[in-house]
């Protein structure tokens, strides 16, 4: 039997708390502001391939339908499903630099760890 390192336990206080509560909808938001100048000068735009940029854009849109709004699940299988691709395909995109999740980070929504983007 191989010795495997013990999993690292992370305190939930290490994650930022997401500022929008579950169940709160932004019904007046059928669109989101897109600061094209910021995007066109971002690392994602400058360094990312077109497929990465397209997937990132789809995820920004998909996050608007989530609860809470603006987040994504921290689960590769669910995100792959949202995008209509296999988990293996999604994980191959995650290995690219930049990945479609460029700028996303883990956050707390209640006691659940989800993904959020500062912008």
VEXPA-269246 format. One record per residue: x, y, z of N, C-alpha, C, O, CB in turn; residue in one letter. Coordinates in Angstrom, 3 decimals. Each point is the difference from the previous one (the first is absolute). Glycine has a CB too. Layout:
N
+----------+----------+----------+----------+----------+----------+----------+----------+----------+----------+----------+----------+----------+----------+----------+----+
:       nx :       ny :       nz :      cax :      cay :      caz :       cx :       cy :       cz :       ox :       oy :       oz :      cbx :      cby :      cbz : aa :
+----------+----------+----------+----------+----------+----------+----------+----------+----------+----------+----------+----------+----------+----------+----------+----+
:        X :        Y :        Z :        X :        Y :        Z :        X :        Y :        Z :        X :        Y :        Z :        X :        Y :        Z :  A :
...
+----------+----------+----------+----------+----------+----------+----------+----------+----------+----------+----------+----------+----------+----------+----------+----+
***
This chain:
119
+----------+----------+----------+----------+----------+----------+----------+----------+----------+----------+----------+----------+----------+----------+----------+----+
:       nx :       ny :       nz :      cax :      cay :      caz :       cx :       cy :       cz :       ox :       oy :       oz :      cbx :      cby :      cbz : aa :
+----------+----------+----------+----------+----------+----------+----------+----------+----------+----------+----------+----------+----------+----------+----------+----+
:    0.843 :   -1.175 :    0.000 :   -0.843 :    1.175 :    0.000 :    0.889 :    1.239 :    0.000 :    0.942 :    0.099 :    0.787 :   -2.791 :   -1.340 :    0.430 :  X :
:    1.542 :    2.186 :   -2.108 :    0.776 :    1.235 :   -0.083 :   -0.415 :    0.954 :    1.107 :   -1.162 :    0.050 :    0.403 :    1.399 :   -0.339 :   -2.887 :  X :
:    0.745 :    1.047 :    2.967 :   -0.322 :    1.071 :    0.940 :   -0.494 :    1.187 :   -0.790 :    0.684 :    0.476 :   -0.906 :    1.037 :   -1.277 :    2.570 :  X :
:   -2.885 :    1.278 :   -1.333 :   -0.566 :    1.168 :   -0.661 :   -0.101 :    1.112 :    1.011 :   -0.318 :   -0.233 :    1.166 :   -0.963 :   -1.188 :   -2.801 :  X :
:    1.554 :    2.641 :    1.184 :   -0.120 :    1.112 :    0.946 :   -1.442 :    0.177 :    0.437 :   -0.930 :   -0.245 :   -0.767 :    2.898 :    1.367 :   -0.289 :  X :
:   -2.139 :   -0.698 :    2.283 :   -1.340 :    0.272 :    0.515 :   -0.571 :    1.201 :   -0.718 :    0.741 :    0.915 :   -0.360 :   -0.149 :   -1.878 :    2.606 :  X :
:   -1.909 :    0.979 :   -2.465 :   -0.599 :    1.172 :   -0.647 :    0.166 :    1.232 :    0.879 :   -0.016 :   -0.080 :    1.229 :   -1.645 :   -1.398 :   -2.406 :  X :
:    1.817 :    2.590 :    0.530 :    0.132 :    1.254 :    0.715 :   -1.399 :    0.532 :    0.270 :   -0.791 :    0.177 :   -0.927 :    3.047 :    0.320 :   -0.146 :  X :
:   -2.558 :   -0.246 :    2.318 :   -1.296 :    0.558 :    0.363 :    0.105 :    1.508 :   -0.022 :    0.941 :    0.573 :    0.549 :   -1.513 :   -2.585 :    0.865 :  X :
:   -0.370 :    2.641 :   -2.032 :    0.010 :    1.451 :   -0.134 :   -1.133 :    0.566 :    0.830 :   -1.137 :   -0.464 :   -0.085 :    2.142 :    0.333 :   -2.232 :  X :
:   -0.695 :    1.125 :    3.112 :   -1.039 :    0.673 :    0.764 :   -0.897 :    0.768 :   -0.955 :    0.482 :    0.625 :   -0.945 :    1.027 :   -0.449 :    2.964 :  X :
:   -2.791 :   -0.221 :   -1.779 :   -0.918 :    0.712 :   -0.879 :    0.193 :    1.506 :    0.086 :   -0.432 :    0.731 :   -0.892 :   -1.193 :   -2.594 :    1.148 :  X :
:    2.262 :    2.329 :    0.794 :    0.254 :    1.435 :    0.123 :    1.075 :    0.458 :   -0.985 :    0.213 :    1.199 :   -0.174 :   -0.869 :   -1.313 :    2.590 :  X :
:    1.336 :   -0.846 :   -3.063 :    1.027 :    0.344 :   -0.987 :   -0.606 :    0.490 :   -1.308 :    0.708 :    0.569 :   -0.831 :    0.789 :   -2.260 :    1.870 :  X :
:   -2.799 :    1.478 :   -1.234 :   -0.661 :    0.400 :   -1.229 :   -0.760 :    1.307 :    0.219 :   -0.579 :    0.216 :    1.065 :    0.387 :   -2.632 :   -1.774 :  X :
:    0.194 :    3.282 :   -0.296 :   -0.839 :    1.201 :    0.143 :   -1.477 :   -0.386 :   -0.023 :   -0.391 :   -0.959 :   -0.666 :    2.175 :    2.370 :   -0.438 :  X :
:   -2.582 :   -0.669 :    1.822 :   -1.453 :   -0.213 :   -0.004 :   -0.573 :    0.712 :   -1.225 :    0.302 :    1.169 :   -0.237 :   -0.399 :   -1.351 :    2.795 :  X :
:   -0.719 :   -0.514 :   -3.328 :   -0.603 :    0.602 :   -1.180 :   -1.025 :    1.044 :    0.447 :   -0.779 :   -0.260 :    0.917 :    1.140 :   -1.869 :   -2.270 :  X :
:   -0.372 :    3.315 :    0.715 :   -0.833 :    1.097 :    0.505 :   -1.500 :   -0.094 :   -0.299 :   -0.772 :    0.800 :    0.529 :    2.775 :    0.556 :   -0.787 :  X :
:   -2.433 :   -2.298 :   -0.564 :   -1.422 :   -0.126 :   -0.338 :   -0.522 :   -1.292 :    0.619 :    0.601 :   -1.062 :   -0.162 :   -0.304 :    2.365 :   -2.017 :  X :
:   -1.406 :   -1.206 :    2.880 :   -0.590 :   -1.152 :    0.682 :   -0.674 :   -0.946 :   -0.998 :   -0.425 :    0.412 :   -1.079 :    0.082 :    1.002 :    3.129 :  X :
:    0.257 :   -2.675 :   -1.669 :   -0.763 :   -0.979 :   -0.785 :   -1.439 :    0.461 :   -0.110 :   -0.560 :    0.565 :    0.939 :    2.071 :   -2.440 :   -0.190 :  X :
:   -2.097 :    1.630 :   -1.894 :   -1.397 :    0.334 :   -0.204 :   -0.233 :    1.428 :   -0.460 :   -1.073 :    0.313 :   -0.517 :    0.559 :   -1.977 :    2.226 :  X :
:    1.497 :    2.535 :   -1.531 :   -0.161 :    1.388 :   -0.449 :    0.214 :    0.050 :   -1.501 :    1.055 :   -0.402 :   -0.493 :   -0.276 :    1.311 :    2.729 :  X :
:   -1.763 :   -0.422 :   -2.962 :    0.089 :    0.074 :   -1.450 :    0.118 :    1.451 :   -0.424 :   -0.494 :    0.903 :    0.674 :   -0.846 :   -3.019 :   -0.914 :  X :
:    1.977 :    2.318 :   -0.846 :    0.136 :    1.329 :   -0.579 :   -0.863 :    0.011 :   -1.250 :    0.506 :    0.072 :   -1.120 :    1.865 :    0.276 :    2.048 :  X :
:   -3.670 :   -0.420 :   -0.724 :   -0.939 :   -0.141 :   -1.107 :    0.088 :    1.125 :   -1.025 :   -0.323 :   -0.194 :   -1.172 :   -1.157 :   -1.001 :    2.731 :  X :
:    1.920 :    2.372 :   -1.115 :    0.111 :    1.118 :   -0.940 :    1.234 :   -0.135 :   -0.894 :    0.223 :    0.821 :   -0.889 :   -1.406 :    0.639 :    2.544 :  X :
:    1.980 :   -2.497 :   -1.413 :    1.237 :   -0.180 :   -0.758 :   -0.164 :   -1.089 :   -1.046 :    0.345 :   -1.155 :    0.252 :    0.981 :    1.904 :    1.731 :  X :
:   -1.841 :   -0.403 :   -3.139 :   -0.065 :   -0.962 :   -1.097 :    1.273 :    0.081 :   -0.835 :    0.111 :   -0.648 :   -1.040 :   -2.628 :    0.823 :    0.994 :  X :
:    3.465 :    0.614 :    0.502 :    1.303 :    0.159 :   -0.645 :    0.999 :    0.389 :    1.078 :   -0.380 :    0.346 :    1.119 :   -0.666 :    0.341 :   -3.350 :  X :
:    2.332 :   -0.748 :    1.884 :    1.004 :    0.508 :    0.922 :    0.898 :    0.970 :   -0.748 :    0.219 :   -0.130 :   -1.205 :   -0.290 :   -1.996 :    2.580 :  X :
:    0.585 :    3.100 :   -0.637 :    0.906 :    0.969 :   -0.613 :    1.259 :   -0.707 :   -0.466 :    0.532 :   -0.865 :    0.696 :   -1.441 :    2.708 :    0.759 :  X :
:    1.368 :   -1.481 :   -2.605 :    1.220 :   -0.591 :   -0.539 :    0.981 :    1.119 :   -0.285 :   -0.180 :    0.774 :   -0.940 :   -1.088 :   -2.729 :   -0.060 :  X :
:    2.293 :    2.034 :    1.807 :    1.029 :    1.030 :   -0.180 :    1.010 :   -0.522 :   -1.031 :    1.008 :   -0.617 :    0.344 :   -1.307 :    1.493 :    2.060 :  X :
:   -0.002 :   -0.611 :   -3.652 :    0.805 :   -0.571 :   -1.079 :    1.455 :    0.446 :    0.052 :    0.892 :   -0.776 :   -0.344 :   -2.940 :    0.703 :   -1.044 :  X :
:    2.305 :    1.314 :    1.814 :    1.388 :    0.450 :    0.061 :    0.786 :   -0.789 :    1.045 :    1.166 :   -0.332 :   -0.217 :   -1.891 :    2.620 :   -0.515 :  X :
:    0.098 :   -2.583 :    1.848 :    0.653 :   -0.805 :    1.035 :    0.253 :   -1.413 :   -0.532 :    1.080 :   -0.561 :    0.185 :   -2.201 :    1.924 :    1.641 :  X :
:    0.101 :   -1.930 :   -2.493 :    0.123 :   -1.351 :   -0.555 :    1.087 :   -0.058 :   -1.078 :    0.839 :   -0.901 :    0.016 :   -3.275 :    0.499 :    0.477 :  X :
:    2.425 :    1.349 :   -1.420 :    0.973 :   -0.025 :   -1.101 :    1.437 :    0.195 :    0.464 :    0.937 :   -0.298 :   -0.740 :   -2.717 :    1.169 :   -0.731 :  X :
:    1.957 :   -0.377 :    2.682 :    1.342 :    0.180 :    0.567 :    0.296 :   -1.011 :    1.100 :    1.020 :    0.109 :    0.681 :   -1.164 :    2.313 :   -1.231 :  X :
:   -0.732 :   -3.403 :    0.731 :    0.197 :   -0.997 :    1.055 :    0.939 :   -1.105 :   -0.458 :    0.192 :   -0.218 :   -1.196 :   -2.471 :    0.725 :    2.083 :  X :
:    2.860 :   -1.201 :    0.090 :    0.846 :   -1.157 :   -0.303 :   -0.794 :   -1.069 :   -0.745 :    0.524 :   -0.655 :   -0.902 :    0.867 :    1.137 :    2.941 :  X :
:   -2.656 :   -0.656 :   -1.658 :   -0.830 :   -1.003 :   -0.671 :   -0.102 :    0.298 :   -1.489 :    0.164 :   -0.903 :   -0.821 :   -1.463 :    0.554 :    2.939 :  X :
:    1.031 :    1.595 :   -2.476 :   -0.142 :    0.349 :   -1.414 :    1.346 :   -0.050 :   -0.724 :    0.095 :   -0.547 :   -1.099 :   -2.062 :    1.993 :    1.681 :  X :
:    2.987 :   -0.887 :    0.021 :    1.306 :    0.100 :   -0.660 :    0.657 :   -1.369 :   -0.162 :    0.606 :   -0.273 :   -1.036 :   -0.341 :    2.568 :    1.991 :  X :
:   -0.379 :   -3.156 :    0.054 :    0.719 :   -1.278 :   -0.014 :   -0.865 :   -1.210 :   -0.332 :    0.530 :   -1.054 :   -0.352 :    0.973 :    2.047 :    2.005 :  X :
:   -2.819 :   -0.862 :   -1.547 :   -0.880 :   -1.151 :   -0.191 :   -0.319 :   -0.266 :   -1.453 :   -0.110 :    0.919 :   -0.811 :   -0.843 :   -0.454 :    3.018 :  X :
:    0.807 :   -1.739 :   -2.519 :   -0.452 :   -0.398 :   -1.336 :   -1.484 :    0.308 :   -0.122 :   -0.679 :    0.207 :    1.005 :    2.441 :   -2.029 :   -1.150 :  X :
:   -2.267 :    1.851 :   -1.084 :   -1.398 :    0.350 :   -0.219 :   -0.958 :   -0.954 :    0.682 :   -1.052 :    0.420 :    0.481 :    1.718 :    0.572 :   -2.629 :  X :
:   -0.320 :   -2.279 :    2.198 :   -0.899 :   -0.939 :    0.673 :   -0.073 :    0.274 :    1.494 :   -1.064 :   -0.137 :    0.604 :    1.592 :   -1.572 :   -2.341 :  X :
:    0.585 :    2.092 :    2.334 :    0.024 :    0.345 :    1.422 :   -0.854 :    1.247 :    0.250 :   -0.767 :    0.046 :    0.961 :    3.079 :   -1.060 :   -0.727 :  X :
:   -2.178 :    2.016 :   -1.094 :   -0.786 :    1.231 :    0.151 :   -1.491 :   -0.282 :   -0.136 :   -0.810 :    0.554 :    0.745 :    2.733 :    0.774 :   -1.650 :  X :
:   -2.286 :   -2.181 :   -0.037 :   -1.408 :   -0.334 :   -0.209 :   -0.583 :   -0.765 :    1.178 :   -1.125 :    0.268 :    0.421 :    1.546 :   -0.316 :   -2.869 :  X :
:    0.333 :   -0.898 :    2.978 :   -0.476 :   -0.767 :    1.158 :   -0.122 :    0.924 :    1.213 :   -0.971 :   -0.087 :    0.752 :    2.054 :   -2.025 :   -1.652 :  X :
:   -0.103 :    2.993 :    1.090 :   -0.054 :    0.945 :    1.121 :   -1.256 :    0.860 :   -0.104 :   -0.687 :    0.226 :    0.997 :    3.209 :   -0.190 :   -0.865 :  X :
:   -2.815 :    0.432 :   -1.316 :   -1.189 :    0.831 :   -0.205 :   -1.282 :   -0.780 :    0.312 :   -0.916 :    0.533 :    0.626 :    2.157 :    0.772 :   -2.384 :  X :
:   -1.301 :   -2.550 :    1.326 :   -1.166 :   -0.835 :    0.304 :   -0.159 :   -0.179 :    1.506 :   -1.121 :   -0.004 :    0.507 :    1.403 :   -1.190 :   -2.698 :  X :
:    0.823 :    1.046 :    2.904 :   -0.078 :   -0.153 :    1.459 :   -0.450 :    1.286 :    0.680 :   -0.744 :   -0.057 :    0.979 :    2.546 :   -1.659 :   -1.098 :  X :
:   -1.372 :    2.870 :   -0.375 :   -0.474 :    1.270 :    0.583 :   -1.519 :    0.071 :   -0.134 :   -0.699 :    0.405 :    0.929 :    2.892 :    0.758 :   -1.496 :  X :
:   -2.689 :   -1.560 :   -0.600 :   -1.452 :    0.019 :   -0.231 :   -0.698 :   -1.034 :    0.882 :   -1.034 :    0.294 :    0.599 :    1.414 :    0.470 :   -2.970 :  X :
:    0.172 :   -1.957 :    2.452 :   -0.604 :   -1.065 :    0.799 :   -0.059 :    0.395 :    1.472 :   -0.952 :   -0.350 :    0.698 :    1.797 :   -1.355 :   -2.337 :  X :
:    0.160 :    2.427 :    2.113 :    0.038 :    0.424 :    1.401 :   -1.164 :    0.927 :    0.339 :   -0.375 :    0.116 :    1.167 :    2.863 :   -0.346 :   -1.201 :  X :
:   -3.056 :    0.883 :   -0.956 :   -1.131 :    0.904 :    0.248 :   -1.270 :   -0.773 :    0.356 :   -0.931 :    0.559 :    0.579 :    1.946 :    1.095 :   -2.164 :  X :
:   -1.049 :   -2.940 :    1.235 :   -1.153 :   -0.859 :    0.282 :    0.158 :   -0.800 :    1.284 :   -0.909 :   -0.739 :    0.378 :    0.520 :    0.596 :   -2.812 :  X :
:    1.508 :    0.274 :    3.100 :    0.286 :   -0.808 :    1.175 :   -0.596 :    0.607 :    1.270 :   -0.489 :    1.129 :   -0.008 :    2.584 :   -1.904 :   -1.102 :  X :
:   -2.045 :    0.013 :    2.190 :   -0.470 :    0.464 :    1.302 :    1.111 :   -0.225 :    1.006 :    0.301 :   -1.140 :    0.352 :   -2.723 :    0.631 :   -0.923 :  X :
:    3.034 :    1.587 :    1.035 :   -0.324 :    1.386 :   -0.316 :    0.554 :    0.421 :   -1.353 :    0.943 :   -0.586 :   -0.533 :   -0.967 :    1.082 :    2.965 :  X :
:   -0.597 :    0.533 :   -2.955 :    0.378 :    0.551 :   -1.297 :    1.486 :    0.365 :    0.006 :    0.515 :    0.530 :    0.985 :   -2.868 :    0.346 :   -1.333 :  X :
:    3.025 :   -1.164 :   -0.753 :    1.413 :    0.354 :   -0.151 :    0.978 :   -1.048 :    0.486 :    1.209 :    0.230 :   -0.023 :   -1.922 :    2.071 :    0.252 :  X :
:    0.216 :   -3.455 :    0.215 :    0.897 :   -1.061 :    0.470 :   -0.110 :   -1.215 :   -0.913 :   -0.905 :   -0.104 :   -0.829 :    0.688 :    0.927 :    3.206 :  X :
:    1.161 :   -1.733 :   -2.200 :   -0.028 :   -1.299 :   -0.671 :    0.264 :   -1.072 :    1.042 :    0.655 :    0.261 :    1.009 :    0.131 :    0.740 :   -3.212 :  X :
:   -1.293 :   -2.212 :    1.968 :    0.316 :   -1.082 :    0.939 :    1.490 :   -0.330 :   -0.073 :    0.634 :    0.155 :   -1.043 :   -2.976 :   -1.091 :    0.810 :  X :
:    2.878 :    0.488 :    1.342 :    1.399 :   -0.404 :    0.046 :    0.075 :   -1.499 :   -0.300 :    0.522 :   -0.780 :    0.796 :    0.046 :    2.612 :    0.898 :  X :
:   -1.094 :   -2.217 :   -2.849 :   -0.123 :   -1.402 :   -0.379 :    0.196 :   -0.111 :   -1.511 :   -0.819 :    0.476 :   -0.786 :   -0.764 :   -0.951 :    2.730 :  X :
:    2.675 :   -0.157 :   -2.328 :    0.352 :   -0.115 :   -1.423 :   -1.091 :   -0.709 :   -0.797 :   -0.243 :    0.351 :   -1.154 :    2.659 :   -0.392 :    1.791 :  X :
:   -3.075 :   -0.950 :   -0.042 :   -1.047 :   -0.739 :   -0.721 :   -1.180 :    0.900 :   -0.333 :   -0.540 :   -0.060 :   -1.104 :    1.241 :   -2.039 :    2.264 :  X :
:   -1.104 :    2.940 :   -0.198 :   -1.125 :    0.896 :   -0.252 :    0.348 :    1.050 :   -1.046 :   -0.797 :    0.275 :   -0.896 :    0.013 :   -0.647 :    3.233 :  X :
:    1.964 :    0.955 :   -2.225 :    0.394 :    1.027 :   -0.972 :    0.097 :   -0.613 :   -1.400 :   -0.458 :    0.598 :   -0.974 :    1.719 :    0.664 :    2.779 :  X :
:   -0.673 :   -2.437 :   -1.904 :    0.072 :   -0.683 :   -1.304 :   -1.399 :   -0.233 :   -0.549 :   -0.239 :    0.182 :   -1.193 :    2.395 :   -1.298 :    1.864 :  X :
:   -3.073 :    0.716 :    0.186 :   -1.380 :   -0.207 :   -0.424 :   -0.652 :    1.273 :   -0.497 :   -0.716 :   -0.020 :   -1.001 :    0.562 :   -1.821 :    2.629 :  X :
:    0.397 :    2.960 :   -0.936 :   -0.544 :    1.287 :   -0.432 :    0.487 :    0.355 :   -1.397 :   -0.723 :    0.608 :   -0.789 :    0.621 :    0.142 :    3.174 :  X :
:    1.336 :   -1.138 :   -2.679 :    0.609 :    0.341 :   -1.284 :   -0.261 :   -1.054 :   -1.073 :    0.369 :    0.188 :   -1.159 :    1.381 :    1.053 :    2.404 :  X :
:   -2.380 :   -2.339 :   -0.867 :   -0.300 :   -1.046 :   -0.971 :    1.229 :   -0.756 :   -0.465 :    0.089 :   -0.402 :   -1.160 :   -2.007 :    1.749 :    0.444 :  X :
:    2.867 :   -1.542 :    1.625 :    1.212 :   -0.738 :   -0.357 :    0.301 :   -1.031 :    1.079 :   -0.572 :    0.044 :    1.089 :    1.476 :    1.949 :   -2.355 :  X :
:   -0.018 :   -2.906 :    0.963 :    0.385 :   -1.017 :    0.978 :    0.867 :    0.635 :    1.085 :    0.611 :    1.049 :   -0.200 :   -0.723 :   -2.855 :   -1.573 :  X :
:    0.147 :    1.149 :    2.912 :    0.863 :    0.465 :    1.085 :    1.458 :   -0.021 :   -0.440 :    0.765 :    0.895 :    0.359 :   -2.415 :   -1.743 :    1.341 :  X :
:    2.045 :   -0.162 :   -2.475 :    1.388 :   -0.072 :   -0.494 :    0.323 :    1.202 :   -0.883 :    1.074 :    0.591 :    0.116 :   -1.167 :   -3.104 :   -0.023 :  X :
:   -0.846 :    2.874 :   -0.980 :    0.241 :    1.167 :   -0.866 :    0.116 :    1.262 :    0.841 :    0.902 :    0.808 :   -0.222 :   -2.151 :   -1.913 :   -1.663 :  X :
:    0.339 :    1.286 :    2.856 :    0.047 :    1.175 :    0.865 :    1.329 :    0.061 :    0.755 :    0.633 :    1.054 :    0.067 :   -3.139 :   -1.130 :    0.169 :  X :
:    2.919 :   -1.041 :    0.322 :    1.261 :   -0.012 :    0.763 :    1.197 :    0.287 :   -0.901 :    0.999 :    0.542 :    0.472 :   -2.005 :   -2.187 :    1.129 :  X :
:    0.931 :    1.298 :   -2.884 :    1.101 :    0.339 :   -0.913 :    0.068 :    1.516 :   -0.210 :    1.089 :    0.560 :   -0.131 :   -1.333 :   -2.802 :   -1.023 :  X :
:   -0.921 :    2.910 :    1.121 :    0.000 :    1.460 :   -0.103 :    0.543 :    0.637 :    1.269 :    0.651 :    1.043 :   -0.062 :   -2.607 :   -1.163 :   -1.491 :  X :
:    1.699 :   -0.488 :    2.697 :    0.492 :    0.555 :    1.263 :    1.521 :   -0.032 :    0.093 :    0.590 :    0.796 :    0.730 :   -2.707 :   -1.522 :    0.345 :  X :
:    2.753 :   -0.179 :   -1.803 :    1.469 :   -0.096 :    0.027 :    0.669 :    1.059 :   -0.878 :    1.220 :    0.157 :    0.047 :   -1.449 :   -2.605 :    0.378 :  X :
:   -0.540 :    3.161 :   -1.210 :    0.570 :    1.013 :   -0.896 :    0.204 :    1.304 :    0.762 :   -0.691 :    0.284 :    0.979 :   -0.431 :   -1.359 :   -2.974 :  X :
:    2.079 :    1.855 :    1.526 :    0.305 :    1.286 :    0.640 :   -0.145 :    1.095 :   -1.037 :    0.734 :    0.021 :   -0.988 :    0.848 :   -1.109 :    2.645 :  X :
:   -2.518 :    1.997 :   -1.445 :   -0.967 :    0.018 :    1.089 :   -1.116 :   -1.008 :   -0.266 :   -0.245 :   -0.398 :   -1.139 :    0.777 :    2.819 :    1.589 :  X :
:   -1.197 :   -2.819 :    0.625 :   -1.130 :   -0.925 :   -0.134 :   -1.295 :    0.807 :   -0.092 :    0.012 :    1.207 :    0.243 :    1.229 :   -3.016 :    1.051 :  X :
:   -2.344 :    1.170 :   -1.637 :   -1.273 :    0.733 :   -0.038 :   -0.416 :    0.548 :    1.372 :   -0.849 :    0.888 :    0.079 :    0.169 :   -2.343 :   -1.984 :  X :
:    1.270 :    0.934 :    2.975 :   -0.311 :    0.494 :    1.345 :    1.025 :    1.031 :    0.478 :    0.147 :    0.229 :    1.200 :   -1.232 :   -2.427 :   -0.691 :  X :
:    1.784 :    2.811 :   -1.451 :    0.978 :    1.035 :    0.354 :   -0.691 :    1.096 :    0.826 :   -0.992 :    0.582 :   -0.439 :    2.340 :   -1.070 :   -1.673 :  X :
:   -0.824 :    0.760 :    3.290 :   -0.549 :    1.038 :    0.860 :   -1.078 :   -0.483 :    0.955 :   -0.396 :    0.748 :    0.895 :    0.925 :    0.820 :   -2.684 :  X :
:   -1.013 :   -2.780 :    1.632 :   -1.001 :   -0.552 :    0.918 :    0.711 :   -0.529 :    1.225 :    1.140 :   -0.456 :   -0.084 :   -2.694 :   -0.137 :   -1.820 :  X :
:    0.880 :    0.651 :    3.050 :    0.572 :   -0.515 :    1.244 :   -1.100 :   -0.602 :    0.853 :   -1.186 :    0.258 :   -0.205 :    3.027 :    1.459 :    0.128 :  X :
:   -1.423 :   -2.519 :    1.032 :   -0.958 :   -0.628 :    0.896 :   -0.529 :    1.027 :    0.995 :    0.715 :    0.905 :    0.429 :    0.455 :   -3.123 :   -0.687 :  X :
:   -2.442 :    2.051 :    0.610 :   -0.638 :    0.864 :    0.991 :   -1.007 :   -0.825 :    0.781 :   -0.322 :   -1.127 :   -0.378 :    0.641 :    3.179 :   -1.077 :  X :
:   -0.804 :   -1.492 :    2.529 :   -1.016 :   -0.660 :    0.804 :   -1.369 :    0.583 :   -0.279 :   -0.181 :    1.217 :   -0.037 :    1.878 :   -1.684 :    1.796 :  X :
:   -2.643 :   -0.407 :   -1.952 :   -1.412 :    0.373 :   -0.084 :   -0.658 :   -0.840 :    1.083 :   -0.260 :   -1.185 :   -0.206 :    0.277 :    1.767 :   -2.343 :  X :
:   -0.286 :    0.019 :    3.694 :   -0.438 :   -0.780 :    1.157 :    1.148 :   -0.887 :    0.421 :    1.063 :    0.496 :    0.375 :   -3.487 :   -0.455 :   -1.116 :  X :
:    2.225 :   -1.354 :    0.684 :    1.106 :   -0.920 :    0.311 :    0.487 :   -0.742 :   -1.240 :    0.764 :   -0.958 :    0.113 :   -1.686 :    0.692 :    2.191 :  X :
:    0.487 :    0.701 :   -3.488 :    0.406 :   -0.623 :   -1.269 :    1.102 :    0.816 :   -0.649 :   -0.061 :    1.229 :   -0.045 :   -2.245 :   -2.177 :   -0.270 :  X :
:    3.316 :    0.249 :   -0.187 :    1.072 :    0.653 :   -0.750 :   -0.409 :    0.032 :   -1.467 :   -0.233 :   -1.045 :   -0.607 :    2.017 :    0.271 :    2.266 :  X :
:   -1.873 :    1.970 :   -2.226 :   -0.345 :    0.209 :   -1.408 :    1.103 :    0.829 :   -0.627 :    0.974 :    0.344 :    0.670 :   -3.474 :   -0.472 :   -0.202 :  X :
:    2.362 :    0.454 :   -1.744 :    0.956 :    0.835 :   -0.711 :   -0.616 :    1.366 :   -0.263 :   -1.186 :    0.114 :   -0.307 :    2.241 :   -2.145 :   -0.753 :  X :
:   -0.230 :    3.062 :    1.186 :   -0.436 :    1.376 :   -0.271 :    1.108 :    0.713 :   -0.757 :    1.148 :   -0.446 :   -0.007 :   -2.608 :    0.495 :    2.090 :  X :
:    1.116 :    1.041 :   -2.709 :    0.975 :    0.849 :   -0.690 :   -0.176 :    1.405 :    0.540 :   -1.126 :    0.475 :    0.143 :    1.118 :   -1.920 :   -2.252 :  X :
:    1.106 :    2.110 :    2.410 :   -0.072 :    1.350 :    0.575 :   -0.674 :    1.007 :   -0.934 :   -0.568 :    0.988 :    0.465 :    2.638 :   -1.508 :    0.813 :  X :
:   -2.012 :    0.277 :   -2.584 :   -0.590 :    0.945 :   -0.942 :   -1.417 :   -0.407 :   -0.293 :   -0.686 :    0.665 :   -0.776 :    2.920 :   -0.178 :   -0.228 :  X :
+----------+----------+----------+----------+----------+----------+----------+----------+----------+----------+----------+----------+----------+----------+----------+----+
***
